[in-house]
């Protein structure tokens, strides 16, 4: 098998019923992605939102979350 590195220009992202790239639009199946991420036993819960350039949202990195008793 030969590994090929390619670039895909993504113009938009949206949530949908399947994960595909068509005409520069990345469609992500939200439930499929959440279920895949939850396969890691260290991850308790996942919430997913889409933010596009130019939208009035603030994205901050989550470094670590610890629940105190």
N, CA, C and O atoms as a MOPAC input file, in Angstrom:
PM7 MOZYME 1SCF
protein

 N      0.84100 1    -1.17200 1     0.00000 1
 C      0.00000 1     0.00000 1     0.00000 1
 C      0.88900 1     1.23800 1     0.00000 1
 O      1.86800 1     1.30800 1     0.74200 1
 N      0.54300 1     2.20600 1    -0.83100 1
 C      1.29500 1     3.44200 1    -0.92500 1
 C      0.53300 1     4.54500 1    -0.20500 1
 O     -0.65900 1     4.74100 1    -0.44200 1
 N      1.22800 1     5.27100 1     0.68000 1
 C      0.63400 1     6.37600 1     1.40600 1
 C      0.76100 1     7.64000 1     0.58500 1
 O      1.85500 1     8.00400 1     0.15400 1
 N     -0.35700 1     8.30900 1     0.37000 1
 C     -0.35500 1     9.56100 1    -0.37300 1
 C     -0.85900 1    10.67200 1     0.53500 1
 O     -1.86800 1    10.51500 1     1.22100 1
 N     -0.16300 1    11.77700 1     0.53500 1
 C     -0.55600 1    12.93600 1     1.31500 1
 C     -1.25700 1    13.91700 1     0.38500 1
 O     -0.69200 1    14.34200 1    -0.62200 1
 N     -2.48800 1    14.27200 1     0.72800 1
 C     -3.24900 1    15.20800 1    -0.09600 1
 C     -3.86200 1    16.27300 1     0.79000 1
 O     -4.05000 1    16.07400 1     1.99000 1
 N     -4.16600 1    17.39100 1     0.18700 1
 C     -4.84200 1    18.47700 1     0.89700 1
 C     -6.22800 1    18.65000 1     0.30400 1
 O     -6.42100 1    18.57300 1    -0.91000 1
 N     -7.17500 1    18.88200 1     1.17900 1
 C     -8.54600 1    19.11800 1     0.75300 1
 C     -8.93800 1    20.50200 1     1.24800 1
 O     -8.85900 1    20.77700 1     2.44500 1
 N     -9.35800 1    21.37300 1     0.34300 1
 C     -9.79000 1    22.71200 1     0.72000 1
 C    -11.22500 1    22.63300 1     1.23800 1
 O    -12.14600 1    22.29800 1     0.49300 1
 N    -11.40300 1    22.94400 1     2.51500 1
 C    -12.72400 1    22.90700 1     3.14100 1
 C    -13.24900 1    24.33500 1     3.22000 1
 O    -12.62100 1    25.20500 1     3.82200 1
 N    -14.41200 1    24.56800 1     2.60400 1
 C    -15.03800 1    25.88300 1     2.60600 1
 C    -16.04000 1    26.03800 1     3.73600 1
 O    -16.29900 1    27.15100 1     4.19400 1
 N    -16.60600 1    24.92400 1     4.18700 1
 C    -17.64500 1    24.98100 1     5.20800 1
 C    -17.69200 1    23.65200 1     5.95200 1
 O    -17.21800 1    22.62900 1     5.45800 1
 N    -18.26700 1    23.68700 1     7.14100 1
 C    -18.49000 1    22.48100 1     7.92500 1
 C    -19.92300 1    22.49800 1     8.41200 1
 O    -20.45700 1    23.54700 1     8.77100 1
 N    -20.53700 1    21.33300 1     8.42100 1
 C    -21.90600 1    21.22800 1     8.91400 1
 C    -22.11600 1    19.86700 1     9.54600 1
 O    -21.35000 1    18.93300 1     9.31300 1
 N    -23.15500 1    19.76800 1    10.34200 1
 C    -23.51600 1    18.49900 1    10.96300 1
 C    -24.56500 1    17.82700 1    10.09600 1
 O    -25.46100 1    18.49100 1     9.57500 1
 N    -24.46200 1    16.50800 1     9.93700 1
 C    -25.39800 1    15.78300 1     9.08100 1
 C    -25.51300 1    14.32400 1     9.47900 1
 O    -25.06700 1    13.91700 1    10.55100 1
 N    -26.12000 1    13.54600 1     8.59300 1
 C    -26.37100 1    12.13000 1     8.86900 1
 C    -25.17600 1    11.23500 1     8.58500 1
 O    -25.12600 1    10.10100 1     9.06200 1
 N    -24.20800 1    11.73100 1     7.81000 1
 C    -23.01800 1    10.94500 1     7.49700 1
 C    -21.80800 1    11.85400 1     7.45900 1
 O    -21.93500 1    13.06700 1     7.29100 1
 N    -20.63400 1    11.26500 1     7.61600 1
 C    -19.39500 1    12.02900 1     7.56400 1
 C    -18.83400 1    11.92800 1     6.15400 1
 O    -18.43300 1    10.85500 1     5.70300 1
 N    -18.81400 1    13.07800 1     5.45700 1
 C    -18.35100 1    13.11700 1     4.07800 1
 C    -17.69800 1    14.45500 1     3.77000 1
 O    -17.82000 1    15.41400 1     4.53300 1
 N    -17.00600 1    14.50400 1     2.64600 1
 C    -16.51900 1    15.75800 1     2.07700 1
 C    -17.01000 1    15.80100 1     0.63800 1
 O    -16.64300 1    14.95100 1    -0.17300 1
 N    -17.83700 1    16.78400 1     0.32200 1
 C    -18.35200 1    16.94600 1    -1.03800 1
 C    -18.32300 1    18.41600 1    -1.40000 1
 O    -18.86200 1    19.25200 1    -0.67500 1
 N    -17.70000 1    18.72900 1    -2.51300 1
 C    -17.64100 1    20.10500 1    -3.01500 1
 C    -17.10800 1    21.08300 1    -1.97300 1
 O    -17.58900 1    22.21100 1    -1.86200 1
 N    -16.11500 1    20.64300 1    -1.21600 1
 C    -15.48500 1    21.51800 1    -0.23800 1
 C    -16.25300 1    21.67300 1     1.06400 1
 O    -15.86500 1    22.48000 1     1.90900 1
 N    -17.33300 1    20.92100 1     1.24700 1
 C    -18.11500 1    20.99000 1     2.47600 1
 C    -17.89200 1    19.71300 1     3.28400 1
 O    -18.17200 1    18.61000 1     2.81600 1
 N    -17.38400 1    19.88100 1     4.50100 1
 C    -17.18000 1    18.76600 1     5.40700 1
 C    -18.45900 1    18.57600 1     6.21300 1
 O    -18.85700 1    19.46000 1     6.97200 1
 N    -19.09200 1    17.43600 1     6.05100 1
 C    -20.28300 1    17.09000 1     6.82200 1
 C    -19.87800 1    16.04300 1     7.84200 1
 O    -19.27100 1    15.03000 1     7.49700 1
 N    -20.21800 1    16.29300 1     9.10400 1
 C    -19.81900 1    15.41100 1    10.19700 1
 C    -21.07200 1    14.84200 1    10.85400 1
 O    -21.99700 1    15.57700 1    11.20100 1
 N    -21.08600 1    13.52800 1    11.01800 1
 C    -22.14500 1    12.87400 1    11.77100 1
 C    -21.82100 1    13.06500 1    13.24800 1
 O    -20.89400 1    12.44800 1    13.77400 1
 N    -22.58300 1    13.91400 1    13.90400 1
 C    -22.30400 1    14.30500 1    15.28400 1
 C    -22.32500 1    13.10900 1    16.23500 1
 O    -21.40000 1    12.94000 1    17.02900 1
 N    -23.35300 1    12.29200 1    16.16600 1
 C    -23.47100 1    11.15300 1    17.08000 1
 C    -22.35000 1    10.13700 1    16.85900 1
 O    -21.83100 1     9.56000 1    17.81500 1
 N    -21.98200 1     9.92300 1    15.59900 1
 C    -20.89300 1     8.99700 1    15.29300 1
 C    -19.57800 1     9.48400 1    15.89300 1
 O    -18.81600 1     8.69400 1    16.45200 1
 N    -19.31400 1    10.78400 1    15.77900 1
 C    -18.08500 1    11.35100 1    16.32800 1
 C    -18.08700 1    11.28600 1    17.85300 1
 O    -17.07800 1    10.92600 1    18.45900 1
 N    -19.20900 1    11.62900 1    18.47500 1
 C    -19.30000 1    11.57400 1    19.93200 1
 C    -19.08100 1    10.14800 1    20.42700 1
 O    -18.34600 1     9.93000 1    21.39000 1
 N    -19.71600 1     9.17800 1    19.77300 1
 C    -19.54700 1     7.77800 1    20.18400 1
 C    -18.10400 1     7.31700 1    20.04200 1
 O    -17.60200 1     6.57100 1    20.88300 1
 N    -17.43700 1     7.75900 1    18.98500 1
 C    -16.03100 1     7.39100 1    18.78500 1
 C    -15.15300 1     7.97700 1    19.89400 1
 O    -14.27700 1     7.29400 1    20.42400 1
 N    -15.39100 1     9.23700 1    20.23800 1
 C    -14.60600 1     9.87500 1    21.29200 1
 C    -14.85400 1     9.22300 1    22.64600 1
 O    -13.93400 1     9.11700 1    23.45700 1
 N    -16.07900 1     8.78700 1    22.89900 1
 C    -16.41300 1     8.15200 1    24.17600 1
 C    -15.84100 1     6.73700 1    24.31100 1
 O    -15.91800 1     6.14800 1    25.38900 1
 N    -15.27500 1     6.18900 1    23.24700 1
 C    -14.61600 1     4.89200 1    23.34700 1
 C    -13.41000 1     4.95000 1    24.28200 1
 O    -12.98600 1     3.92900 1    24.82300 1
 N    -12.86500 1     6.14300 1    24.46700 1
 C    -11.76700 1     6.35000 1    25.41000 1
 C    -12.37600 1     6.40900 1    26.81600 1
 O    -13.15100 1     7.31700 1    27.11700 1
 N    -12.03500 1     5.45900 1    27.66100 1
 C    -12.61400 1     5.36600 1    29.00100 1
 C    -12.32700 1     6.58900 1    29.87000 1
 O    -13.02200 1     6.82000 1    30.85900 1
 N    -11.32500 1     7.36300 1    29.51400 1
 C    -10.99100 1     8.54800 1    30.30200 1
 C    -11.93100 1     9.71300 1    30.02600 1
 O    -11.95000 1    10.69100 1    30.77400 1
 N    -12.70600 1     9.61200 1    28.96000 1
 C    -13.63000 1    10.68200 1    28.58900 1
 C    -15.01500 1    10.32300 1    29.09500 1
 O    -15.58800 1     9.30400 1    28.71000 1
 N    -15.54800 1    11.17700 1    29.96600 1
 C    -16.84400 1    10.91000 1    30.57100 1
 C    -17.99400 1    11.43200 1    29.71300 1
 O    -19.00000 1    10.74400 1    29.54400 1
 N    -17.85400 1    12.63400 1    29.17400 1
 C    -18.93500 1    13.23700 1    28.40100 1
 C    -18.36000 1    14.08800 1    27.28300 1
 O    -17.26400 1    14.63500 1    27.40600 1
 N    -19.09800 1    14.19700 1    26.20300 1
 C    -18.66600 1    14.96900 1    25.04500 1
 C    -19.82100 1    15.84200 1    24.58100 1
 O    -20.95000 1    15.37300 1    24.43400 1
 N    -19.53200 1    17.10100 1    24.35500 1
 C    -20.49600 1    18.01200 1    23.74200 1
 C    -19.81500 1    18.61400 1    22.52300 1
 O    -18.64900 1    19.00200 1    22.58700 1
 N    -20.52800 1    18.69200 1    21.43100 1
 C    -19.92900 1    19.12600 1    20.18200 1
 C    -20.75400 1    20.24500 1    19.55700 1
 O    -21.96600 1    20.11700 1    19.38200 1
 N    -20.08500 1    21.33300 1    19.22600 1
 C    -20.69000 1    22.44500 1    18.50100 1
 C    -19.76500 1    22.81200 1    17.35500 1
 O    -18.57400 1    22.49800 1    17.38000 1
 N    -20.31500 1    23.47300 1    16.35900 1
 C    -19.53600 1    23.91600 1    15.20400 1
 C    -19.39300 1    25.43400 1    15.27200 1
 O    -20.37400 1    26.14500 1    15.49000 1
 N    -18.17900 1    25.92400 1    15.08600 1
 C    -17.91100 1    27.35700 1    15.02500 1
 C    -17.19900 1    27.65100 1    13.72000 1
 O    -16.22400 1    26.98700 1    13.36800 1
 N    -17.68700 1    28.64100 1    13.01200 1
 C    -17.10600 1    29.02200 1    11.72200 1
 C    -16.39100 1    30.36500 1    11.84900 1
 O    -16.76600 1    31.18700 1    12.68500 1
 N    -15.37500 1    30.59500 1    11.03500 1
 C    -14.69900 1    31.89900 1    11.05800 1
 C    -15.70700 1    33.02400 1    10.82800 1
 O    -16.56800 1    32.94200 1     9.95200 1
 N    -15.57700 1    34.06900 1    11.63400 1
 C    -16.46500 1    35.21500 1    11.50200 1
 C    -17.66600 1    35.18300 1    12.43600 1
 O    -18.31700 1    36.20800 1    12.63900 1
 N    -17.97000 1    34.01200 1    13.01100 1
 C    -19.08400 1    33.93700 1    13.95800 1
 C    -18.66800 1    34.56200 1    15.28500 1
 O    -17.49600 1    34.54000 1    15.65900 1
 N    -19.64000 1    35.11200 1    15.97900 1
 C    -19.36200 1    35.76100 1    17.25700 1
 C    -19.38800 1    34.72500 1    18.37200 1
 O    -20.33300 1    34.65200 1    19.15700 1
 N    -18.32300 1    33.92500 1    18.42200 1
 C    -18.16500 1    32.92500 1    19.47200 1
 C    -16.75000 1    33.03100 1    20.01200 1
 O    -15.84700 1    33.52500 1    19.33600 1
 N    -16.57400 1    32.57200 1    21.20900 1
 C    -15.24500 1    32.54800 1    21.80700 1
 C    -14.88400 1    31.09700 1    22.06500 1
 O    -15.62000 1    30.37400 1    22.73800 1
 N    -13.76200 1    30.68000 1    21.53500 1
 C    -13.28800 1    29.31400 1    21.72600 1
 C    -12.03400 1    29.38500 1    22.58700 1
 O    -11.06400 1    30.06500 1    22.25300 1
 N    -12.08000 1    28.66200 1    23.70700 1
 C    -10.92400 1    28.62400 1    24.59600 1
 C    -10.50800 1    27.17200 1    24.76500 1
 O    -11.35500 1    26.27900 1    24.76900 1
 N     -9.22200 1    26.93300 1    24.90400 1
 C     -8.78400 1    25.54600 1    25.08200 1
 C     -9.07000 1    25.06200 1    26.50100 1
 O     -8.89000 1    25.79800 1    27.47100 1
 N     -9.51100 1    23.83200 1    26.60200 1
 C     -9.70800 1    23.20500 1    27.90800 1
 C     -8.46000 1    22.38700 1    28.18400 1
 O     -8.17600 1    21.41100 1    27.49100 1
 N     -7.73600 1    22.78600 1    29.18200 1
 C     -6.48100 1    22.10100 1    29.50900 1
 C     -6.73400 1    20.84700 1    30.32900 1
 O     -6.18700 1    19.78200 1    30.04400 1
 N     -7.57300 1    20.98600 1    31.35300 1
 C     -7.87100 1    19.85400 1    32.21600 1
 C     -9.09500 1    20.21800 1    33.04600 1
 O     -9.26900 1    21.37000 1    33.44200 1
 N     -9.91700 1    19.25000 1    33.29700 1
 C    -11.10600 1    19.46400 1    34.11100 1
 C    -11.05400 1    18.44300 1    35.23500 1
 O    -10.93500 1    17.24100 1    34.99400 1
 N    -11.14300 1    18.93100 1    36.45800 1
 C    -11.07600 1    18.05100 1    37.62000 1
 C    -12.28400 1    18.33400 1    38.49400 1
 O    -12.54400 1    19.48100 1    38.85600 1
 N    -13.02400 1    17.28300 1    38.83200 1
 C    -14.15800 1    17.42300 1    39.72900 1
 C    -13.69100 1    17.23700 1    41.15600 1
 O    -13.08300 1    16.22000 1    41.49100 1
 N    -13.97500 1    18.22100 1    42.00200 1
 C    -13.60400 1    18.13900 1    43.40100 1
 C    -14.78500 1    17.65200 1    44.21200 1
 O    -15.92800 1    18.02400 1    43.94900 1
 N    -14.51200 1    16.83500 1    45.17900 1
 C    -15.59200 1    16.28800 1    46.02400 1
 C    -15.78000 1    17.11200 1    47.26500 1
 O    -16.64100 1    16.80200 1    48.08800 1

